[in-house]
Amino acid sequence: MTAGVTFLAMMAFAAALIAGFFGTLHPAFDSFSHFRVHLAVLIALLALPLLATPFRLQAAAALLFAIASFATTLSALPRLWPVQADAKPADQIVYSLLQMNLRYDNPTPKKVLSLIGRTNPDVITLDEVSEMWTTELGYITSAYPYRILCPYPNGVFGVALLSRRPFVAGTGPHCERRGAMA
């Protein structure tokens, strides 16, 4: 009885672990991928005692699967030794980016403009650009002459891209349907 319940629990965790590998099919499956390490450890812990039961073949397969799944996460786990960061190449241009969700009805737009002035980024990407924000962003047109503002049909959830540097030569930025840009 206990071995049967342990086997069912192991299979349920294995199903959740497998679902995490199919995150491209649906976001619900992707949520399982965040627990890949936890599920792999649980499967391994449940499989070990099952090796001494009639479920030994299934337990061995589950243990191998848990080890293989755990191995897919090794690059994301912290190291026991220090990691040396690579220096940025001196011969390449480096751009700074500020990305913000403005909140369409933000009562303090001057604070946002002050933050932009303090950080002085090369490129700014903005979410929830409303009609009010279109007016406020007009004050920094001279600092960010290259821009595209794409309104959303409801007037609230638009997006914007502001840049000190020109966009790619020979192309023109344009808004797609429903406030997206290309």
Phi and psi restraints in degrees (value plus and minus 20) as a CYANA .aco file:
   2 THR   PHI     -85.1   -45.1
   2 THR   PSI     -58.9   -18.9
   3 ALA   PHI     -85.1   -45.1
   3 ALA   PSI     -57.2   -17.2
   4 GLY   PHI     -85.8   -45.8
   4 GLY   PSI     -62.0   -22.0
   5 VAL   PHI     -87.0   -47.0
   5 VAL   PSI     -61.2   -21.2
   6 THR   PHI     -82.5   -42.5
   6 THR   PSI     -61.1   -21.1
   7 PHE   PHI     -83.1   -43.1
   7 PHE   PSI     -64.1   -24.1
   8 LEU   PHI     -83.6   -43.6
   8 LEU   PSI     -60.3   -20.3
   9 ALA   PHI     -84.2   -44.2
   9 ALA   PSI     -62.4   -22.4
  10 MET   PHI     -81.7   -41.7
  10 MET   PSI     -61.6   -21.6
  11 MET   PHI     -88.0   -48.0
  11 MET   PSI     -56.1   -16.1
  12 ALA   PHI     -85.1   -45.1
  12 ALA   PSI     -63.8   -23.8
  13 PHE   PHI     -86.0   -46.0
  13 PHE   PSI     -56.1   -16.1
  14 ALA   PHI     -85.2   -45.2
  14 ALA   PSI     -59.2   -19.2
  15 ALA   PHI     -83.4   -43.4
  15 ALA   PSI     -61.4   -21.4
  16 ALA   PHI     -85.2   -45.2
  16 ALA   PSI     -59.4   -19.4
  17 LEU   PHI     -85.8   -45.8
  17 LEU   PSI     -61.6   -21.6
  18 ILE   PHI     -84.0   -44.0
  18 ILE   PSI     -61.0   -21.0
  19 ALA   PHI     -78.4   -38.4
  19 ALA   PSI     -54.5   -14.5
  20 GLY   PHI     -83.2   -43.2
  20 GLY   PSI     -42.3    -2.3
  21 PHE   PHI    -102.4   -62.4
  21 PHE   PSI     -26.9    13.1
  22 PHE   PHI    -132.2   -92.2
  22 PHE   PSI      14.3    54.3
  23 GLY   PHI     -83.3   -43.3
  23 GLY   PSI     -42.4    -2.4
  24 THR   PHI     -92.1   -52.1
  24 THR   PSI     -38.8     1.2
  25 LEU   PHI     -99.9   -59.9
  25 LEU   PSI     -56.7   -16.7
  26 HIS   PHI    -179.7  -139.7
  26 HIS   PSI     122.1   162.1
  27 PRO   PHI     -80.0   -40.0
  27 PRO   PSI     -48.3    -8.3
  28 ALA   PHI     -83.4   -43.4
  28 ALA   PSI     -58.0   -18.0
  29 PHE   PHI     -87.3   -47.3
  29 PHE   PSI     -57.1   -17.1
  30 ASP   PHI     -82.2   -42.2
  30 ASP   PSI     -50.7   -10.7
  31 SER   PHI     -84.4   -44.4
  31 SER   PSI     -48.4    -8.4
  32 PHE   PHI     -90.1   -50.1
  32 PHE   PSI     -46.7    -6.7
  33 SER   PHI     -85.7   -45.7
  33 SER   PSI     -42.6    -2.6
  34 HIS   PHI     -90.1   -50.1
  34 HIS   PSI     -37.9     2.1
  35 PHE   PHI    -131.5   -91.5
  35 PHE   PSI       5.0    45.0
  36 ARG   PHI     -79.7   -39.7
  36 ARG   PSI     -64.5   -24.5
  37 VAL   PHI     -84.3   -44.3
  37 VAL   PSI     -65.7   -25.7
  38 HIS   PHI     -82.7   -42.7
  38 HIS   PSI     -66.0   -26.0
  39 LEU   PHI     -85.9   -45.9
  39 LEU   PSI     -59.2   -19.2
  40 ALA   PHI     -83.4   -43.4
  40 ALA   PSI     -61.5   -21.5
  41 VAL   PHI     -86.3   -46.3
  41 VAL   PSI     -62.4   -22.4
  42 LEU   PHI     -81.9   -41.9
  42 LEU   PSI     -63.3   -23.3
  43 ILE   PHI     -81.8   -41.8
  43 ILE   PSI     -63.9   -23.9
  44 ALA   PHI     -83.0   -43.0
  44 ALA   PSI     -62.4   -22.4
  45 LEU   PHI     -85.3   -45.3
  45 LEU   PSI     -56.2   -16.2
  46 LEU   PHI     -96.5   -56.5
  46 LEU   PSI     -50.0   -10.0
  47 ALA   PHI     -94.2   -54.2
  47 ALA   PSI     -53.0   -13.0
  48 LEU   PHI     -77.4   -37.4
  48 LEU   PSI     -71.9   -31.9
  49 PRO   PHI     -88.2   -48.2
  49 PRO   PSI     -45.0    -5.0
  50 LEU   PHI     -91.6   -51.6
  50 LEU   PSI     -34.4     5.6
  51 LEU   PHI     -84.3   -44.3
  51 LEU   PSI     -40.6    -0.6
  52 ALA   PHI    -119.3   -79.3
  52 ALA   PSI      -2.9    37.1
  53 THR   PHI    -143.1  -103.1
  53 THR   PSI     157.2   197.2
  54 PRO   PHI     -83.4   -43.4
  54 PRO   PSI     -31.1     8.9
  55 PHE   PHI    -109.7   -69.7
  55 PHE   PSI       1.7    41.7
  56 ARG   PHI     -82.3   -42.3
  56 ARG   PSI     -55.9   -15.9
  57 LEU   PHI     -87.4   -47.4
  57 LEU   PSI     -65.0   -25.0
  58 GLN   PHI     -85.5   -45.5
  58 GLN   PSI     -58.0   -18.0
  59 ALA   PHI     -85.3   -45.3
  59 ALA   PSI     -60.7   -20.7
  60 ALA   PHI     -84.7   -44.7
  60 ALA   PSI     -62.0   -22.0
  61 ALA   PHI     -84.2   -44.2
  61 ALA   PSI     -61.5   -21.5
  62 ALA   PHI     -86.3   -46.3
  62 ALA   PSI     -57.8   -17.8
  63 LEU   PHI     -84.6   -44.6
  63 LEU   PSI     -63.3   -23.3
  64 LEU   PHI     -82.4   -42.4
  64 LEU   PSI     -61.8   -21.8
  65 PHE   PHI     -83.6   -43.6
  65 PHE   PSI     -61.6   -21.6
  66 ALA   PHI     -83.8   -43.8
  66 ALA   PSI     -61.9   -21.9
  67 ILE   PHI     -85.1   -45.1
  67 ILE   PSI     -63.5   -23.5
  68 ALA   PHI     -84.8   -44.8
  68 ALA   PSI     -60.2   -20.2
  69 SER   PHI     -86.7   -46.7
  69 SER   PSI     -60.8   -20.8
  70 PHE   PHI     -82.8   -42.8
  70 PHE   PSI     -56.6   -16.6
  71 ALA   PHI     -83.9   -43.9
  71 ALA   PSI     -46.8    -6.8
  72 THR   PHI     -89.7   -49.7
  72 THR   PSI     -33.4     6.6
  73 THR   PHI    -125.1   -85.1
  73 THR   PSI     -19.9    20.1
  74 LEU   PHI     -79.9   -39.9
  74 LEU   PSI     -54.1   -14.1
  75 SER   PHI     -89.1   -49.1
  75 SER   PSI     -40.6    -0.6
  76 ALA   PHI    -112.1   -72.1
  76 ALA   PSI     -31.8     8.2
  77 LEU   PHI    -100.8   -60.8
  77 LEU   PSI     130.7   170.7
  78 PRO   PHI     -86.8   -46.8
  78 PRO   PSI     129.4   169.4
  79 ARG   PHI    -111.4   -71.4
  79 ARG   PSI     136.7   176.7
  80 LEU   PHI    -104.8   -64.8
  80 LEU   PSI     -31.1     8.9
  81 TRP   PHI    -139.4   -99.4
  81 TRP   PSI     135.7   175.7
  82 PRO   PHI     -87.9   -47.9
  82 PRO   PSI     127.4   167.4
  83 VAL   PHI    -130.3   -90.3
  83 VAL   PSI     109.2   149.2
  84 GLN   PHI    -105.1   -65.1
  84 GLN   PSI     106.0   146.0
  85 ALA   PHI     -97.1   -57.1
  85 ALA   PSI     124.5   164.5
  86 ASP   PHI    -101.3   -61.3
  86 ASP   PSI     118.4   158.4
  87 ALA   PHI     -93.0   -53.0
  87 ALA   PSI     125.9   165.9
  88 LYS   PHI     -94.3   -54.3
  88 LYS   PSI     122.7   162.7
  89 PRO   PHI     -83.0   -43.0
  89 PRO   PSI     116.8   156.8
  90 ALA   PHI     -97.5   -57.5
  90 ALA   PSI     -37.4     2.6
  91 ASP   PHI    -115.0   -75.0
  91 ASP   PSI     -11.7    28.3
  92 GLN   PHI    -136.2   -96.2
  92 GLN   PSI     128.8   168.8
  93 ILE   PHI     -97.5   -57.5
  93 ILE   PSI     117.1   157.1
  94 VAL   PHI    -133.4   -93.4
  94 VAL   PSI     108.4   148.4
  95 TYR   PHI    -128.2   -88.2
  95 TYR   PSI     128.2   168.2
  96 SER   PHI    -126.2   -86.2
  96 SER   PSI     125.7   165.7
  97 LEU   PHI    -145.9  -105.9
  97 LEU   PSI     117.4   157.4
  98 LEU   PHI    -139.6   -99.6
  98 LEU   PSI     101.4   141.4
  99 GLN   PHI    -136.3   -96.3
  99 GLN   PSI     109.9   149.9
 100 MET   PHI    -159.8  -119.8
 100 MET   PSI     126.2   166.2
 101 ASN   PHI    -118.2   -78.2
 101 ASN   PSI      91.4   131.4
 102 LEU   PHI     -94.0   -54.0
 102 LEU   PSI     -44.0    -4.0
 103 ARG   PHI      42.6    82.6
 103 ARG   PSI      94.4   134.4
 104 TYR   PHI     -74.7   -34.7
 104 TYR   PSI     -50.1   -10.1
 105 ASP   PHI    -135.3   -95.3
 105 ASP   PSI      11.1    51.1
 106 ASN   PHI     -74.2   -34.2
 106 ASN   PSI     104.4   144.4
 107 PRO   PHI     -99.0   -59.0
 107 PRO   PSI     -27.1    12.9
 108 THR   PHI    -146.0  -106.0
 108 THR   PSI      45.3    85.3
 109 PRO   PHI     -85.4   -45.4
 109 PRO   PSI     -45.6    -5.6
 110 LYS   PHI     -85.9   -45.9
 110 LYS   PSI     -51.6   -11.6
 111 LYS   PHI     -86.8   -46.8
 111 LYS   PSI     -57.1   -17.1
 112 VAL   PHI     -85.5   -45.5
 112 VAL   PSI     -65.7   -25.7
 113 LEU   PHI     -84.0   -44.0
 113 LEU   PSI     -54.7   -14.7
 114 SER   PHI     -86.2   -46.2
 114 SER   PSI     -61.1   -21.1
 115 LEU   PHI     -82.4   -42.4
 115 LEU   PSI     -62.0   -22.0
 116 ILE   PHI     -81.5   -41.5
 116 ILE   PSI     -62.2   -22.2
 117 GLY   PHI     -85.8   -45.8
 117 GLY   PSI     -58.4   -18.4
 118 ARG   PHI     -91.0   -51.0
 118 ARG   PSI     -62.3   -22.3
 119 THR   PHI    -102.5   -62.5
 119 THR   PSI     -46.7    -6.7
 120 ASN   PHI      30.8    70.8
 120 ASN   PSI      33.3    73.3
 121 PRO   PHI     -94.0   -54.0
 121 PRO   PSI     140.0   180.0
 122 ASP   PHI     -98.3   -58.3
 122 ASP   PSI     -55.5   -15.5
 123 VAL   PHI    -152.1  -112.1
 123 VAL   PSI     120.5   160.5
 124 ILE   PHI    -147.0  -107.0
 124 ILE   PSI     109.2   149.2
 125 THR   PHI    -136.0   -96.0
 125 THR   PSI     114.3   154.3
 126 LEU   PHI    -150.2  -110.2
 126 LEU   PSI     121.3   161.3
 127 ASP   PHI    -134.0   -94.0
 127 ASP   PSI     140.6   180.6
 128 GLU   PHI      36.7    76.7
 128 GLU   PSI      26.7    66.7
 129 VAL   PHI    -103.1   -63.1
 129 VAL   PSI      94.0   134.0
 130 SER   PHI    -121.9   -81.9
 130 SER   PSI    -198.2  -158.2
 131 GLU   PHI     -81.0   -41.0
 131 GLU   PSI     -58.5   -18.5
 132 MET   PHI     -80.7   -40.7
 132 MET   PSI     -61.0   -21.0
 133 TRP   PHI     -90.2   -50.2
 133 TRP   PSI     -52.0   -12.0
 134 THR   PHI     -79.5   -39.5
 134 THR   PSI     -61.8   -21.8
 135 THR   PHI     -85.7   -45.7
 135 THR   PSI     -67.2   -27.2
 136 GLU   PHI     -83.2   -43.2
 136 GLU   PSI     -59.4   -19.4
 137 LEU   PHI     -90.3   -50.3
 137 LEU   PSI     -37.0     3.0
 138 GLY   PHI     -83.8   -43.8
 138 GLY   PSI     -44.3    -4.3
 139 TYR   PHI     -89.6   -49.6
 139 TYR   PSI     -40.3    -0.3
 140 ILE   PHI    -130.6   -90.6
 140 ILE   PSI       3.5    43.5
 141 THR   PHI     -81.2   -41.2
 141 THR   PSI     -58.0   -18.0
 142 SER   PHI     -87.2   -47.2
 142 SER   PSI     -52.4   -12.4
 143 ALA   PHI     -99.5   -59.5
 143 ALA   PSI     -50.4   -10.4
 144 TYR   PHI    -148.8  -108.8
 144 TYR   PSI      57.5    97.5
 145 PRO   PHI     -93.6   -53.6
 145 PRO   PSI     -41.6    -1.6
 146 TYR   PHI    -118.1   -78.1
 146 TYR   PSI      98.0   138.0
 147 ARG   PHI    -175.0  -135.0
 147 ARG   PSI     136.7   176.7
 148 ILE   PHI    -164.4  -124.4
 148 ILE   PSI     108.6   148.6
 149 LEU   PHI    -139.6   -99.6
 149 LEU   PSI     101.7   141.7
 150 CYS   PHI    -134.1   -94.1
 150 CYS   PSI      87.3   127.3
 151 PRO   PHI     -95.0   -55.0
 151 PRO   PSI     127.5   167.5
 152 TYR   PHI    -107.6   -67.6
 152 TYR   PSI     130.8   170.8
 153 PRO   PHI     -74.4   -34.4
 153 PRO   PSI     -50.9   -10.9
 154 ASN   PHI    -104.5   -64.5
 154 ASN   PSI     -20.8    19.2
 155 GLY   PHI      59.6    99.6
 155 GLY   PSI     -13.9    26.1
 156 VAL   PHI    -135.3   -95.3
 156 VAL   PSI     -68.3   -28.3
 157 PHE   PHI    -119.7   -79.7
 157 PHE   PSI      24.1    64.1
 158 GLY   PHI     -95.1   -55.1
 158 GLY   PSI     151.4   191.4
 159 VAL   PHI    -148.0  -108.0
 159 VAL   PSI     138.0   178.0
 160 ALA   PHI    -164.8  -124.8
 160 ALA   PSI     130.2   170.2
 161 LEU   PHI    -152.2  -112.2
 161 LEU   PSI      99.9   139.9
 162 LEU   PHI    -137.8   -97.8
 162 LEU   PSI     119.7   159.7
 163 SER   PHI    -164.4  -124.4
 163 SER   PSI     125.3   165.3
 164 ARG   PHI     -99.5   -59.5
 164 ARG   PSI     -45.9    -5.9
 165 ARG   PHI    -123.7   -83.7
 165 ARG   PSI     132.1   172.1
 166 PRO   PHI     -88.1   -48.1
 166 PRO   PSI     134.8   174.8
 167 PHE   PHI     -90.8   -50.8
 167 PHE   PSI     156.5   196.5
 168 VAL   PHI     -75.8   -35.8
 168 VAL   PSI     112.0   152.0
 169 ALA   PHI     -81.9   -41.9
 169 ALA   PSI     120.5   160.5
 170 GLY   PHI      63.3   103.3
 170 GLY   PSI     -17.3    22.7
 171 THR   PHI    -143.3  -103.3
 171 THR   PSI     135.2   175.2
 172 GLY   PHI    -144.8  -104.8
 172 GLY   PSI     104.3   144.3
 173 PRO   PHI     -86.2   -46.2
 173 PRO   PSI     123.0   163.0
 174 HIS   PHI    -167.3  -127.3
 174 HIS   PSI     134.7   174.7
 175 CYS   PHI    -108.3   -68.3
 175 CYS   PSI     117.4   157.4
 176 GLU   PHI    -110.6   -70.6
 176 GLU   PSI    -199.4  -159.4
 177 ARG   PHI     -83.9   -43.9
 177 ARG   PSI     133.0   173.0
 178 ARG   PHI      40.3    80.3
 178 ARG   PSI      14.3    54.3
 179 GLY   PHI      60.8   100.8
 179 GLY   PSI      -6.4    33.6
 180 ALA   PHI    -112.1   -72.1
 180 ALA   PSI     141.7   181.7
 181 MET   PHI    -147.4  -107.4
 181 MET   PSI     137.5   177.5
